[in-house]
Amino acid sequence: MEIKNWTYRHEKLESELFDSNGAIYANLDFLLCESYNCTNKYHGSGRNPSHKFQVAILESMIKVHDSWKTQIVEMEDIYDLKLWVFSEFIKSSVALSNKDITLENESNLVACNEDFPFDRYPTIRNDLNTFSWKGYYNDSIFFESDFNKAQFAGQRRVFSREEMLTEMIKLGAIKEHVIFENGQKDVRYTIRDDNNIIWIGTKL
């Protein structure tokens, strides 16, 4: 029922919201609901849904994607419509933006050679094959100027600058000095988890 409701809510593109923001996402928000995660019999290990439920969600994501595609068919040259499938599945979404807008997290992506896991979803492989897939590392980026207001996933409290520096060393973060276009200087820390992958699908 939750999947059907999610599909129904998102099939019609929210044009006004898209026009005002220049981008819109159909996130798997119902999977983030604590009461849902505690009661859903299809919930798998960790933060990801079970395999059976992932298949059902992917089918719905493709349905929403294709519905949006029909609604922008006359303006496809200025829009960018994609499926974002994360190895941490609950972060997956259907994403639409103006082509001159960088999608959320996209600037942090580094291409990798990890192929889309078609064999994991054999029953919908034909549908997934209608997309061209590219894999990317989903690096975690931290800037030293934000250290006094930074939090880690699952942590409610804000870490101090000293605590953040300790964490960066502990996690093997790559340290780089950067200069932004406005001339502002900062230090960027990049943490890479080889298992934290995003596959971005574009309809063929």
C-alpha positions as CSV (number, residue, x, y, z in Angstrom):
1,M,0.0,0.0,0.0
2,E,2.8,2.4,0.9
3,I,4.4,2.0,-2.6
4,K,1.1,2.6,-4.3
5,N,0.5,5.7,-2.3
6,W,4.0,7.0,-3.0
7,T,3.6,6.3,-6.8
8,Y,0.2,8.1,-6.8
9,R,1.6,11.1,-5.0
10,H,4.5,11.5,-7.3
11,E,3.2,10.5,-10.8
12,K,1.9,14.0,-11.4
13,L,4.8,16.4,-11.7
14,E,4.5,19.4,-9.3
15,S,5.1,22.0,-12.0
16,E,4.9,25.0,-9.7
17,L,7.4,23.6,-7.2
18,F,9.7,22.7,-10.1
19,D,9.5,26.1,-11.7
20,S,10.3,27.8,-8.4
21,N,13.2,25.6,-7.5
22,G,14.6,24.5,-10.9
23,A,14.8,20.9,-9.5
24,I,12.5,18.4,-8.0
25,Y,13.0,14.9,-6.4
26,A,10.7,12.0,-5.8
27,N,12.5,10.7,-2.7
28,L,11.6,7.5,-0.9
29,D,10.3,9.5,2.1
30,F,8.0,6.8,3.3
31,L,11.1,4.6,4.0
32,L,12.5,7.2,6.4
33,C,9.4,7.1,8.6
34,E,10.3,5.5,11.9
35,S,6.9,3.9,12.5
36,Y,7.0,2.4,9.0
37,N,10.5,1.0,9.4
38,C,9.4,-0.6,12.7
39,T,6.3,-2.3,11.4
40,N,7.0,-3.1,7.7
41,K,7.4,-6.9,7.2
42,Y,9.4,-6.3,4.1
43,H,12.1,-4.3,5.8
44,G,15.6,-5.9,5.4
45,S,18.8,-5.7,7.4
46,G,20.3,-2.4,8.3
47,R,18.8,0.7,6.7
48,N,17.9,-1.0,3.4
49,P,14.6,-2.6,2.4
50,S,14.5,-6.3,1.7
51,H,15.4,-7.4,-1.9
52,K,11.7,-8.1,-2.7
53,F,10.8,-4.6,-1.6
54,Q,13.6,-3.0,-3.5
55,V,12.3,-4.6,-6.7
56,A,8.8,-3.2,-6.1
57,I,10.3,0.2,-5.4
58,L,12.4,0.3,-8.5
59,E,9.3,-0.6,-10.6
60,S,7.5,2.3,-9.0
61,M,10.5,4.7,-9.6
62,I,10.5,3.7,-13.2
63,K,6.8,4.3,-13.4
64,V,7.2,7.8,-11.9
65,H,10.1,8.6,-14.2
66,D,8.2,7.6,-17.3
67,S,5.2,9.6,-16.2
68,W,7.3,12.7,-15.7
69,K,9.0,12.1,-19.0
70,T,5.6,12.3,-20.8
71,Q,4.8,15.6,-19.0
72,I,8.1,17.3,-20.2
73,V,8.3,15.6,-23.6
74,E,8.2,19.0,-25.5
75,M,10.9,20.5,-23.3
76,E,13.3,17.6,-22.9
77,D,16.2,19.6,-24.4
78,I,16.3,21.9,-21.4
79,Y,15.5,19.3,-18.7
80,D,17.6,16.6,-17.1
81,L,15.6,13.6,-15.9
82,K,17.3,10.7,-14.2
83,L,17.0,7.8,-11.8
84,W,19.4,7.9,-8.8
85,V,19.9,4.5,-7.2
86,F,22.1,4.4,-4.1
87,S,23.8,1.4,-2.6
88,E,22.2,2.8,0.6
89,F,18.9,2.2,-1.2
90,I,16.7,4.4,0.9
91,K,18.5,7.5,-0.5
92,S,17.4,6.6,-4.1
93,S,15.1,9.0,-6.0
94,V,13.8,10.2,-9.3
95,A,15.4,13.5,-10.1
96,L,14.5,16.2,-12.5
97,S,16.3,19.5,-13.0
98,N,17.0,22.3,-15.5
99,K,20.1,21.2,-17.4
100,D,22.0,24.3,-16.2
101,I,21.5,23.3,-12.5
102,T,23.8,20.9,-10.7
103,L,21.7,18.3,-8.9
104,E,22.1,17.8,-5.1
105,N,25.4,16.0,-4.4
106,E,26.4,15.9,-8.0
107,S,29.4,18.0,-7.6
108,N,30.8,15.5,-5.1
109,L,30.6,12.5,-7.5
110,V,33.6,10.8,-8.8
111,A,33.2,8.2,-11.6
112,C,33.9,4.6,-10.8
113,N,33.9,1.3,-12.7
114,E,31.2,-0.3,-10.7
115,D,28.5,-1.6,-13.0
116,F,24.9,-1.4,-12.2
117,P,23.9,-4.7,-10.3
118,F,21.5,-6.0,-12.9
119,D,21.9,-9.6,-11.6
120,R,20.4,-8.4,-8.3
121,Y,17.1,-7.6,-10.0
122,P,16.6,-10.3,-12.7
123,T,12.8,-10.0,-12.8
124,I,13.0,-6.3,-13.9
125,R,16.2,-6.5,-15.9
126,N,14.5,-5.6,-19.2
127,D,13.0,-2.4,-17.6
128,L,16.4,-1.5,-16.1
129,N,18.1,-2.1,-19.5
130,T,16.1,0.8,-21.0
131,F,18.4,3.1,-19.1
132,S,22.1,3.9,-19.5
133,W,23.8,3.5,-16.1
134,K,26.9,5.2,-14.8
135,G,28.4,4.5,-11.4
136,Y,29.9,7.1,-9.0
137,Y,31.5,7.2,-5.6
138,N,29.3,9.1,-3.2
139,D,32.1,10.9,-1.3
140,S,31.4,12.6,2.0
141,I,32.7,16.2,1.8
142,F,33.4,18.4,4.8
143,F,34.8,21.9,4.9
144,E,36.8,23.2,7.9
145,S,34.8,26.4,7.9
146,D,31.7,24.3,8.8
147,F,33.4,22.2,11.6
148,N,31.7,24.0,14.4
149,K,28.2,23.1,13.0
150,A,28.9,19.7,11.5
151,Q,27.2,16.5,12.4
152,F,27.7,12.8,11.3
153,A,24.8,10.6,10.2
154,G,23.0,9.3,13.2
155,Q,24.5,11.9,15.6
156,R,22.3,14.5,17.1
157,R,24.9,16.7,18.6
158,V,27.2,19.1,16.8
159,F,30.9,18.2,16.9
160,S,33.5,20.8,17.9
161,R,36.3,21.8,15.5
162,E,38.8,19.7,17.5
163,E,36.5,16.6,17.4
164,M,35.9,17.0,13.7
165,L,39.7,17.2,13.0
166,T,40.1,14.0,15.1
167,E,37.4,12.3,13.1
168,M,38.9,13.3,9.8
169,I,42.2,11.8,10.7
170,K,40.5,8.7,12.1
171,L,38.5,8.1,8.9
172,G,41.5,8.7,6.6
173,A,40.0,11.8,5.0
174,I,41.9,13.4,2.1
175,K,42.9,17.0,3.0
176,E,43.0,19.7,0.3
177,H,43.4,23.4,0.4
178,V,40.8,25.1,-1.9
179,I,40.1,28.6,-3.1
180,F,36.5,29.4,-4.2
181,E,35.5,31.7,-7.1
182,N,35.0,34.5,-4.6
183,G,38.5,34.2,-3.4
184,Q,37.6,32.6,-0.1
185,K,40.0,30.0,1.2
186,D,39.1,26.8,3.0
187,V,40.2,23.3,3.7
188,R,38.2,20.4,2.2
189,Y,38.2,16.9,3.7
190,T,37.0,14.0,1.5
191,I,36.0,10.6,2.9
192,R,35.5,7.8,0.4
193,D,33.8,4.5,1.1
194,D,34.3,2.1,-1.8
195,N,30.9,0.5,-1.0
196,N,29.0,3.9,-1.1
197,I,28.0,4.0,-4.7
198,I,25.4,5.9,-6.7
199,W,24.2,4.6,-10.1
200,I,22.6,7.3,-12.3
201,G,20.3,6.1,-15.0
202,T,19.3,8.0,-18.1
203,K,16.6,6.7,-20.4
204,L,17.9,5.5,-23.7
